[in-house]
Amino acid sequence: MQYISTRGQAAPQSFSEILLGGLAPDGGLYLPAEYPQVSGAELDAWRKLSYADLALEILRKFATDIPDDDLKALTRKTYTAEVYRNARDGEDAGKITPLRVLEEKNGAALILQALSNGPTLAFKDMAMQLLGNLFEYTLAKQDAELNIFGATSGDTGSAAEYAMRGKKGIRVFMLSPHRKMSAFQTAQMFSLQDPNIFNIAIEGVFDDCQDMVKAVSNDLEFKNRQKIGTVNSINWARVVAQVVYYFRGYLAATESNDQKVSFTVPSGNFGNICAGHIARMMGLPIDKLIAATNENDVLDEFFRSGVYRVRKPAETYHTTSPSMDISKASNFERFIHDLLDGDRERVRALFRKVETHGGFDLSGKPGSDGNEFGKVAQFGFLSGKSLHRDRLETIRDVQAKYGVMIDTHTADGVKVAREHLTPGVPMIVLETALPAKFNETIQEALGRDAERPAGFDRIEELPQRFEVMAADVEQVKKFISRHTGL
Ligand SMILES: *Cc1c(COP(=O)(O)O)cnc(C)c1O
């Protein structure tokens, strides 16, 4: 299987060749040259598989340059009940992404799929844990090392650190805005004592951190010498790892392949729901894919109007579902590529227009850039938006009606899912984090503390290891080279 860039000006690459990289050299995102197809017979056979073995079946269609036995060892090491041990009462950790039916009316079941039972209590563990093992495996083969450098406002950084801790050949340098993360998230990251993990608290806001990452990425000499890599959500292996739980959710919610299921996905950078799109393109009988946004409604605007309009950092709202606070959706280009039927010249032109004019318009109206919005329905996409008061109301309502405590991002999902229920089609809402991560808002909604899985009781009291630094690129570069010795 070869991978091509959405902008069509980069040489085709294998899975292993794009594993450690980010953007393609032409600025595009990698996609497989064609989507592998899944037959009804395969789906039937997959109903019986464990999560790890289902992951193997799907990954082997994409990672064709990794031997089967190695992939099997990697998926079995990643998807175990020990890693996903934070399953809640009534859930089976061995199922990795267990379903919980909230209600069933006229055959329109409303179901939660737990994706946050991993080490950092957010769905990013699902892909990042696999990435950690894939990186270690590939680096060992090449006798190489990798220094991951990134910026986080919370979930991504901790998922990356817990996936890479103790891994041979890998160091993580993670910037975060000093004193701007929740106490829980700060404790999760800063309490790690592994010598290959470096937390750098920057005196500034998240955008300052991100600007510093960009500045380092643009310094090619430094980047190459220091073997700098990233693990952001455009990483192709992360997207593929996420495809697996759409299959799992579908198979667990149905008895035969004649049935359809819809998914509602709390969305920010379009990484999670992009995996759902790929599952659907592979032939999984998904009816609707519904993008739920918060106040940062770039995606909802597109799926309602065909207009994609990115926001300036200053126009981005800081909300109580902070992991969805984005100004543009970095994986969106993959869907636009498919919507445009693989016309890579047009993809290139449209995303150049994003840089020069802040967006594009596919509504088909006079003066627009195309009329492909009319085709969006064929891909199953719908959307909706949820605000702070919706989040609070939904958390209260789900607690009162079903006795289940959900986090703020999942609440955005449930709110939007309820607007799109269809008789006869189960609706799965992806649970993207556990409420313990966002206790401040749970307090506001319910007047009490969020439940915490065992082992997280007093993490705020653990000793913390981090460096405080000014928002100064040179200082960070010096810190990195001092610790890599490169
Ligand atoms: C990252 C994240 C999201 C958004 O996922 P995307 O792949 O960026 O769309 C939603 N909820 C939580 C809890 C997250 O951590």
The ligand as a Gaussian input file, in Angstrom:
#p B3LYP/6-31G(d) Opt

LIG

0 1
 C       -8.815000      15.726000      21.063000
 C      -10.170000      15.658000      21.669000
 C      -11.335000      15.896000      20.909000
 C      -11.298000      16.323000      19.460000
 O      -10.848000      15.300000      18.615000
 P      -10.363000      15.643000      17.103000
 O       -9.739000      14.390000      16.618000
 O       -9.376000      16.770000      17.242000
 O      -11.559000      16.046000      16.336000
 C      -12.563000      15.753000      21.535000
 N      -12.658000      15.418000      22.845000
 C      -11.559000      15.182000      23.600000
 C      -11.736000      14.845000      25.033000
 C      -10.278000      15.286000      23.053000
 O       -9.198000      15.076000      23.810000

